Amino acid sequence: MKIEKSKDPFFWLTVFCSSVVVGFILLPLVQMTVQPSFQDLKETLQDQSVRRSIWLSIYTSGLAALISFTFGTPFAYLLARKDFPGKRFVESIIDLPIMIPHPIVGIAILGLAGKNHWLGHLMHQVGIQIMGTVTGIVAVLTFVGLPFYVNTAKAGFEAIPVRLENVSRSLGASLTGTFLRVTFPLAWRSMLLGIIMCCARAISEFGAVVIVAYHPMIAPVMIYERFTAYGPKYSQPVAVWLMLISLVLFLLLRIFSVSKENQT
Amino acid sequence: MIEIETLRIRLSDFALQDIDLSIQDGEFFTLLGPTGAGKTLMLEAIAGVVPITSGCIRVNGRDITDLSPEKRGISIVYQDCALFPHLSVLKNITYGLRYHKTDRQSTKEWVEWLVERLGLERLTHRSTFYLSGGEKQRVALARALAVNPSVLLLDEPLSALDPNFREDIRNILKRLHQEVGITFLMVTHDFAETLFLGQRTAILNRGKIEQIGPVSEVFQRPATPFVAEFVGMKNVFPAAFKDTAAVVDDLELRLSGLPARDKHYVAIRAEDIVITKERLPGNGTNVFPGKVLEVIDRGFYYEVSVRAGKVVFRAMLTKSALFELKLPEGKDVHIEVRSSAIHVF
């Protein structure tokens, strides 16, 4: 059914701007993806150090997401449900890691982990090292990824009417029981989305990691190193693989969450 | 039995003040008031899901003021039903059973009875998503009653329903209350619902109780101008009293008896004001000449405003009566008010 014969100029403006935005994002990525030959891609993947760094990237990001999930879920629930003095302040603290330039994050965490600081001293005694370790990488990735998990999960909790929880309590369920039987089943999709966002943010981190741990080498650091040492031709295949693998992982998570939805 | 003593809830922009209320065991009590009067807040305070500032709530003699909601044994049915969207109808109804250790067989019978009584047999395995408003409300009722609470709180259960479902649920509520013997406390802004369902009622306005009493008494003898208007007395006037007469502006209304002291208002229902074209023969009391100011179509009836002296009366006429009287605006008429129809407070 056609109602409008001639579209408003504003309509064409929206179409134009949308194509500019989409093109701006896609063009460089597509260009980079199609540049390396299959031979290059194959050889790159056979390189053990590449495989190791991509795997390191994936599992440190996964760990960061897991930590964010564990500590961020109760925190997000608290923010979604309770009003308390200084709540705005706490909410803006959560957003800080998004705003701070990435190298500063690395420097800040290193400053805390140094032996001159009591916390760094304590960690040293227990045997926790930040500088140049997987622990350090995970710490940095959690720092930059947390806001994405907390904010997404919080939005999910906020979307659930508090009345459902009230009814559950009045029927005899404790706060924990209510969370497990009402809140979680209704919010898990947002929580999963939060995990995906957090992971995505972590896997793309470079600036903070390169300061805390140049080695062991995560994929973005390796891409950077190859770029500065050998030029784009050697860095592109690694980048393509990292992108493809991340894409597949996120797609799988999405599909998993959607197919579950259709079952119920 | 619910006893509420000097209950106070202070929020940033609203306060419930010094609520004192006592609801008998097995009673159908309604809490009546306009939107924003604090009715739902009070209900949620009794359920324990909003914190109170001070005061005391007792149920069956037990102080529950500091108990968490799950330990109170009080169920709540919200206006929007608040069904768990991820659970089937039956799982909604049986949600709370695991927290109440009772005889398995009797619980099963009780739930079956509720399902049958509320006509939900065919819906038990359905998702709650496609239920009609009335069906949702019945599921919410079954879920709340399944745990055999000592008190059932109802938050405007009829307001969001289509008119045909509303009558259905209203009848179900009345019948259920008679059959289960549980104390019902219902919040509503509709006095008609209170008339049909309630045994006693409290009128709440801006966080304060204006009047508590049996429904018929509140209906017939409102204690404040607010209550008078709320129960449908369209004519509320401040008055001075002289013997058995009430002076309203320049009119003197004959009363049926000597008014008690400290009375400041008279109120008359619109349906108790009679409009005639000519002054009727005989010596009627309280007959005043007046002019028709306005005729408003209210659907099933007409509301006619008549100015007599300086006072504007609002009367009610059926369509046929209005047609017979032929009352254009500005027409001279007479109005008559029986002395017994004048409520003094």
Contacts between the chains, C-beta under 8 A, distances in Angstrom:
chain1	res1	chain2	res2	distance
A	161	B	80	7.7
A	161	B	82	6.5
A	163	B	78	5.2
A	163	B	80	7.0
A	163	B	82	4.2
A	164	B	82	5.3
A	164	B	84	6.2
A	166	B	44	7.1
A	166	B	47	6.8
A	166	B	49	4.3
A	166	B	69	7.1
A	166	B	76	6.7
A	166	B	78	7.9
A	166	B	82	7.4
A	167	B	76	6.3
A	167	B	78	7.0
A	167	B	82	4.8
A	167	B	84	7.9
A	167	B	143	7.7
A	167	B	144	8.0
A	168	B	84	7.6
A	168	B	95	7.1
A	169	B	48	7.5
A	169	B	49	6.4
A	169	B	68	7.3
A	169	B	69	3.9
A	169	B	70	5.1
A	170	B	47	5.2
A	170	B	48	7.7
A	170	B	49	7.3
A	170	B	69	5.3
A	170	B	70	7.3
A	170	B	72	7.3
A	170	B	74	6.1
A	170	B	75	5.5
A	170	B	76	4.9
A	170	B	144	7.8
A	170	B	149	8.0
A	171	B	70	7.6
A	171	B	75	6.7
A	171	B	95	5.6
A	171	B	96	2.9
A	171	B	99	6.9
A	171	B	143	7.1
A	171	B	144	7.6
A	171	B	147	5.5
A	172	B	70	4.9
A	172	B	96	4.8
A	172	B	98	7.9
A	172	B	99	3.0
A	172	B	100	6.0
A	172	B	147	6.1
A	173	B	70	5.9
A	173	B	95	7.8
A	173	B	96	7.1
A	173	B	99	6.2
A	174	B	68	7.7
A	174	B	70	5.6
A	175	B	68	7.9
A	177	B	70	7.9
A	177	B	99	7.7
A	181	B	95	7.6
A	182	B	84	6.0
A	185	B	86	4.7
A	186	B	85	7.0
A	186	B	86	5.9
A	264	B	86	6.6
